[in-house]
Amino acid sequence: MSWIFAIALAMGLAGCASYPTVTSQTVIVAGVGPVEVEQLNVDVVDVQAAERIVVVRQGRQTWHVAVPEVFGNLRNIQPGDRVEIRRVEGVIVGARRARKGARPSIIYTEAVSGPPFQNLPDKFVVRSLTLTARFERFDPATSLVNYVGPAGPRSLTVVDPMIKEDLRRLRRGDMVELTFAEGFHFQKY
């Protein structure tokens, strides 16, 4: 059940003027270093089990979450459920220019095996995702890439030299696909 709502964290309504309210805290993760654990509280509005869609809301903002089959069925999820989602962004493992006309989105491709987030404070699940976002800038001096995705403006440190080179070729306003791993945790309250 926890996997569904973690997907919702970064799924914002494209073109919406406001973004979800996210709080965060920094923790040290073995093999990764300091990471931000983001927290988002949402309400379940609707569950479309046959289509594998969950609609969530925070305040006046509502968005759809497509749930891949790898995460199981949606039978235990009900409208009105309140959930707390915690998410940790990992290392960018790929970056490329998005196709023409692409809009901000998130596609979860698979669960990731291995222990890259093994000492997080709770039982986090690790998976990979591809984020389509508007590229803002890349600073080679700090290795920081800035982008605007479905959950609003974000920045992330890039470690891989090949990815840094790919990012240097982009211009502000280009749509980019960033692939990275993340850890997430869900708690119903």
C-alpha positions as CSV (number, residue, x, y, z in Angstrom):
1,M,0.0,0.0,0.0
2,S,2.9,2.4,0.8
3,W,4.2,2.4,-2.8
4,I,1.2,4.1,-4.4
5,F,1.4,7.3,-2.5
6,A,5.1,7.7,-2.8
7,I,4.6,8.0,-6.5
8,A,2.4,11.0,-5.9
9,L,5.2,13.0,-4.3
10,A,6.6,14.6,-7.4
11,M,3.5,14.4,-9.6
12,G,2.2,17.9,-9.8
13,L,-0.5,19.2,-12.1
14,A,1.3,20.4,-15.2
15,G,0.8,24.1,-15.8
16,C,-0.6,24.7,-12.3
17,A,0.5,28.0,-10.7
18,S,1.2,26.5,-7.3
19,Y,3.1,23.4,-6.3
20,P,2.6,20.8,-3.5
21,T,3.8,21.8,0.0
22,V,6.9,19.8,0.8
23,T,8.9,19.8,4.0
24,S,12.4,18.3,4.3
25,Q,15.2,17.2,6.6
26,T,18.8,16.3,5.9
27,V,20.1,12.8,6.8
28,I,23.4,11.1,6.1
29,V,23.1,8.0,3.9
30,A,26.0,5.5,3.7
31,G,27.4,5.5,0.1
32,V,25.4,8.6,-0.9
33,G,26.2,11.3,1.7
34,P,23.9,14.0,2.9
35,V,20.4,13.7,1.3
36,E,17.2,15.6,1.8
37,V,14.2,13.5,3.0
38,E,11.1,15.3,1.6
39,Q,7.7,14.9,3.2
40,L,4.3,15.4,1.5
41,N,0.9,15.0,3.1
42,V,-2.0,14.2,0.7
43,D,-5.6,12.9,0.6
44,V,-6.8,10.2,-1.7
45,V,-9.6,11.5,-3.8
46,D,-10.3,8.6,-6.1
47,V,-9.0,5.1,-7.0
48,Q,-9.4,3.8,-10.5
49,A,-8.1,0.3,-9.9
50,A,-8.7,-1.1,-13.4
51,E,-6.7,1.8,-15.0
52,R,-4.2,1.7,-12.1
53,I,-4.7,5.4,-11.4
54,V,-4.9,7.1,-7.9
55,V,-6.1,10.7,-7.7
56,V,-4.6,12.6,-4.8
57,R,-5.1,16.1,-3.4
58,Q,-3.2,18.6,-1.3
59,G,-5.2,21.8,-0.5
60,R,-6.9,22.8,-3.8
61,Q,-4.4,21.0,-6.0
62,T,-5.4,17.6,-7.4
63,W,-3.3,15.3,-9.6
64,H,-3.4,11.7,-11.1
65,V,-0.8,9.1,-10.2
66,A,-0.3,6.2,-12.6
67,V,0.7,3.1,-10.6
68,P,2.9,0.5,-12.3
69,E,1.9,-3.2,-11.9
70,V,5.2,-3.9,-10.1
71,F,3.7,-2.3,-7.0
72,G,0.7,-4.7,-6.6
73,N,-3.1,-4.1,-6.5
74,L,-5.0,-1.0,-5.3
75,R,-7.7,-2.8,-3.2
76,N,-6.7,-1.4,0.2
77,I,-6.7,2.2,-1.0
78,Q,-9.9,4.2,-0.4
79,P,-11.0,7.8,-1.1
80,G,-10.6,9.9,2.1
81,D,-7.4,8.1,3.2
82,R,-4.7,10.5,4.5
83,V,-1.1,9.6,3.9
84,E,2.3,10.9,4.7
85,I,4.9,10.4,2.0
86,R,8.6,10.6,2.5
87,R,11.0,10.6,-0.5
88,V,14.8,10.7,-1.0
89,E,16.3,11.7,-4.3
90,G,19.3,9.7,-5.3
91,V,22.1,10.1,-7.8
92,I,21.3,11.1,-11.4
93,V,22.1,8.2,-13.6
94,G,21.2,9.7,-17.0
95,A,20.4,13.0,-18.7
96,R,19.2,13.8,-22.2
97,R,17.2,16.2,-24.2
98,A,13.5,15.3,-24.2
99,R,11.4,14.9,-27.3
100,K,9.9,18.0,-28.9
101,G,6.7,19.0,-27.2
102,A,7.4,17.1,-24.0
103,R,5.7,18.3,-20.8
104,P,6.8,17.9,-17.2
105,S,6.1,14.4,-16.0
106,I,7.4,11.4,-14.0
107,I,7.6,7.8,-15.2
108,Y,8.5,5.1,-12.7
109,T,10.1,2.3,-14.6
110,E,11.1,-0.4,-12.1
111,A,12.1,-1.2,-8.6
112,V,15.8,-1.0,-8.0
113,S,17.6,-3.8,-6.2
114,G,20.6,-3.1,-4.1
115,P,21.2,-1.2,-0.9
116,P,22.0,2.4,-1.9
117,F,19.7,3.8,0.8
118,Q,20.2,1.1,3.4
119,N,20.5,3.2,6.5
120,L,17.6,5.6,6.0
121,P,15.6,6.0,9.3
122,D,12.6,4.0,8.1
123,K,11.8,1.1,5.6
124,F,12.3,2.9,2.3
125,V,11.7,1.2,-1.1
126,V,14.2,2.2,-3.8
127,R,13.2,2.5,-7.5
128,S,14.4,4.3,-10.6
129,L,12.4,7.0,-12.4
130,T,12.7,9.3,-15.4
131,L,11.7,12.9,-14.8
132,T,10.8,15.2,-17.7
133,A,11.5,18.8,-16.7
134,R,12.4,22.3,-18.0
135,F,16.1,22.7,-17.8
136,E,17.2,26.0,-16.0
137,R,21.0,25.7,-15.7
138,F,24.0,23.6,-14.9
139,D,26.9,25.0,-12.9
140,P,30.0,23.0,-13.6
141,A,31.8,24.6,-10.6
142,T,29.3,23.3,-8.1
143,S,28.0,20.3,-10.2
144,L,24.5,21.5,-9.5
145,V,21.7,21.2,-12.1
146,N,18.6,23.3,-11.7
147,Y,15.3,22.3,-13.3
148,V,11.5,22.8,-13.0
149,G,9.4,19.6,-13.0
150,P,5.9,18.7,-11.9
151,A,6.6,19.4,-8.3
152,G,8.2,22.8,-9.0
153,P,11.8,24.1,-9.0
154,R,14.4,21.6,-7.9
155,S,18.2,21.3,-7.9
156,L,20.4,18.2,-7.7
157,T,24.1,17.5,-7.5
158,V,25.5,15.6,-10.5
159,V,28.5,13.3,-9.9
160,D,29.0,11.4,-13.2
161,P,31.4,13.2,-15.6
162,M,29.5,12.0,-18.7
163,I,26.2,13.4,-17.4
164,K,27.9,16.7,-16.6
165,E,29.1,16.9,-20.2
166,D,25.5,16.1,-21.5
167,L,24.1,18.9,-19.2
168,R,26.7,21.4,-20.5
169,R,25.1,21.1,-24.0
170,L,21.6,22.1,-22.8
171,R,20.2,25.6,-22.9
172,R,17.8,27.3,-20.4
173,G,14.2,26.3,-21.3
174,D,15.1,23.0,-23.0
175,M,13.0,20.1,-21.9
176,V,15.3,17.4,-20.4
177,E,14.8,13.8,-19.2
178,L,16.7,13.1,-16.0
179,T,16.9,9.5,-14.9
180,F,17.7,8.8,-11.2
181,A,17.1,6.5,-8.3
182,E,15.0,7.5,-5.3
183,G,13.9,6.0,-2.0
184,F,10.4,6.4,-0.6
185,H,8.3,5.5,2.4
186,F,4.6,5.8,3.1
187,Q,2.7,6.0,6.4
188,K,-1.0,6.2,6.7
189,Y,-2.4,8.4,9.5
